[in-house]
Amino acid sequence: MATDDYEEKWDESRIAEIEKGLLQGIFGCRTTEAVEAAVSYGKFISTVGITPENYPIFLKILEIENHWVIDALIGDRDPFLMLSPVQPNKYIVDRIFAMLTKWHKGGIYSKNLSVILGVLQSVYSSPKGGYRIYPPNIADVNALGKHLDKEKGQDDPLNRVILDILEKLSELEDSEDAEMEEIAIHASAIRNAFFDDRREMKEVVPPVLLVSVTDRVEVPPRRLKSVAAEPRGKQVPPEKEKKAEAKPAKKESKEEEKLEEQMEKPSSQEEKEEEEES
């Protein structure tokens, strides 16, 4: 195919498709270069700020399971208030419950979880009002409840927020709607199982959802690879580091001394000239 014929195939839709594919590769964070690009992208989006026009991009980045990227996106903000500038809607809540369903118990960065719990806490602060925005089903409530960590107790910040959301959902029990009643009863059952030492969470949440993932595999940015690997690698004692640093300096000082001696000592040619003059 001639070059001119090939160039005629380029239109805006094809270019946009290629850009989308490249961006998906960046968000996949499977390589060091992709992670670095995602971190830079997260920082840029963070400086722009979340608006009603761009919040889907923020939600997309929140799905990235790489804490360096999430830190770049959130910056110095309070994670629980990250999405507060945008009015909650069905799209946002639906995406949030999808994230909770996708993530395994204990397998997600705490700041990711904090951001989405902050949204749910705001939405269901008024139970019936929140239900009108997005009516959760039993699977959604299970997806929320599975992230409770019974061993940490109710004083854990994330546990506290999840319990608060479940409590609000349990208040739907007084309604005359059968589906609301079902959600309320199930939310209350999860709360009761959490507080009751005689019961286990698997009695109210399907056991398959409670499988924990403690080791998250992340690709680090290049400049942080050494920092991330330090705990696993062999560390150099501070004393040896100082000795190693001192060696080059000592070598340099000897060379300087030798150079100074040569500068102070007159050359043989200069000595001959002085003898002839005398």
N, C-alpha and C positions, 0 to 999 in steps of 0.2 A: 504494500500500500504506500502510495506517495505521501510525502510529508504534508503537502497541502490538503490532500484528501483526509488525512488523519486529524489535522487541526480543525477541519470543518465539523468534526464530531463533538468538539468541546462546546457545550452550552452551559448555562447557569445551573441547571438542575444536575448535570453530571458533575460539575465542579463541587456543588454543595454535597453531593453524595460522597465524593472523595474526601472532602473535609470532615464529614460525619464519621467516615470510617477511620480516619486518622485520630479523631478525637476519642472515638471508642477505644482505640489502641492505647491512648494515653490514660484514659480512665481505668483500663484494665490493670495498670500498674504491675505488669509482669516482668518488666526489665528496669534496670537502674535509670536509664534514660527516660522511660515513660513516667517513673515516679518523680523524677526531677521536673519534668514538664508539668505534671499534675500539681506538684507543690507550687510552682510558679503561677499556674493558672488559678489555683485556689487563693493565692495571695492577691492576685489581680482582682478576682471577683469580690474578695473581701473588701478591698479598697473602694470598689464601686458601690457596695452596699446592697442589701436585699430590697427589692421593690415588687409591686404587683405584676410587673412586666417580666422580671427575670427569676422569680423564686423557683420555677421548675428546674433551673440549672443548679441552684443551691441544693435542692432535693436530690438531684442526680449525683452531685459530688458527695453528699452524705452517704450514699450507697457504697462508696469506695471503701474497702476494708484495709485502709492504710493510715495509721495514726499520724504520720508526718503530714499527709495531705489534709487531714481533718484539722490538725493544729493550725496549718496555714490558713484554712478557710475561716475558722472561728476566731483566731487571733486572741485579743484580750477580752473578748465578749464573754458574758455569762452564757454558757451553753443552753441553759433552760430558757433563756429569753432570745435565743438566736433568731427564731422565726416570728417573733412578736410583732415586727413592723407590718406583717401581712395578715389580713383578716382570714381566719381559718375557713376553709371550704371543703366540700366533699372530696375534691381531687387531692388536696393535701393529706387529709386524714386517711384516705384510701391508700395512698403511697406509703404512709407511715405504718399502717397495719401490715402492708406487704413486706416492709423491711423487718418488722418484728417477727413475721412468719418465716422469712428467709434466714434470719440470723439464728444460730444455735445458742443455747443457754451458755453464758460465759464466754462466748466466742466473738464478742464485738467490743470495740473500744468504748470505754465508759462515756466519753464525750459524745459519740454518736448517739448512744442510748439517752443521754441527758437531753439532747436537742429534741428528739422526738417525744420523749416523755413530757417535756415542757409544753409541747403543743397539745397533747392529749389532756394534760391537767387543765389547760386553759379552756379547751373545747367542752369538757364534761364538768367544769365547775358549776354549770347549770345543767343537771342531768337531762332534763327534757329538751332544753335548747340544743344541747350537744347531740342528742339523739335525732333531732330534726336535721342537723347538719349532716350527720353520718350515723345511721343505725347499725351498730356492730352486731355481728352474729356470734355464735358460740365459739367458732374457730378463732375469731378475732380476740375474744376474751381469753382463750387458752394461750394465744400467741403473746398476749400481754403478761398473763400470770406465770408463764414458764420462766420468765426472766427474774422472778423472785429468788433470792438466795436465803433460804431458811437458816442456814448456819450463821449468817451475818446478823440476823435479827432485825427488828423494826427500826433500830437506830441508824442503820445504813441509809445514806441519803437516797440512793436509787430505790431501795425497798420501800422507803417512806412514801415516795411519789407514786409508785405502782399501787401501794395499798390505799392511798388517797383516791386514786382514779377508780379503783375497784369499789371503794366505799360509795363514791358518787353514783356509779352504775347500779349499785345495790338499792339505791333510793328509788329506782324506777319500779320497784315492787308494788308500790301503792297505786299504780296506774291501772286502767281497765283494759289495756292492750295486752294480749296473750304473749306476743313476742317480746315486749318490754319486760313482762313478768319473768319469762324464761331467762333473759339476760341478767336480770337483777338477782335471781336465785342462784345462778351459776357464779356470778361475781362474788356474792356473799359466801358461797361454799369455798371458793378459793381462799378468801380472806380467813375464814374460820380454820381451814386446814393449815394455814401458815401459822396462826397463833396457837393452835392446839398441838402440844408436844407429843400427844398420843397418836396423832395422825401423820401420814406422809402425803406429800404433794401429789404423788402418783395416783392417789385415791380420787382426785378431782380433775387432774390434768393428765391427758394420755401419756404414759411412760415414754413413748418414742420421742415426745417433744422435750422431755427433761434430760435427754442425753447431753452431757456437758462437753464443751470443747475448751480446753484450757490453754493449749498451745496454738496461738495464731501465727501463721507464717506470713511475714511481710518482707517485701524487697525494700531495702533502705536506699535513700539517696546516696550518691557517690561520696559526697563530703562528710557523710555521717556513718559510712561503713565501718571505719575504725572504731568510732565511739560505740556503735551497736555491738561490735564484736568483742569489745574489751572484757566484759564479764566472763566470756567463754575462753578467751585466749590467755596466753601466759603473760602476766604483767611483769614489767621490769621494775625491780626495787629502786626507790628514789636514790639510794647511795650510788648504785651502778650507773644510773642516769647522769648523775652529777660528774662521775669520773669520766664517762664517755664524752660528756660535753667539754670537760677540761682538757682532754687530749689534743684536739685541734688547736686550741688556744695556746698550748705549750709549744706546739710545733711552729706556730706563727711567730711566737716570741723569739725562738732561736734563730729563725730566718731574719727577723728584724735586727737582732744583735749582730749577726754576721754581716748584714748589709751596712750597718753603722760602722763596723770595724774597717770594712773596705773603703768606705767614704772618708774615714779619718786617716787611713794609711796612704801616703803619697805613692803614686805610681813610679816605676823604675825610670821612666822617661823623664819625669819631673825631677828626680834625684840627680840624674846626669846633667840636666840643664843647670841646676843649682851649683854643682861642682865646677862646671866650666866657667860660670860667672865669677865664682870665688877665685 
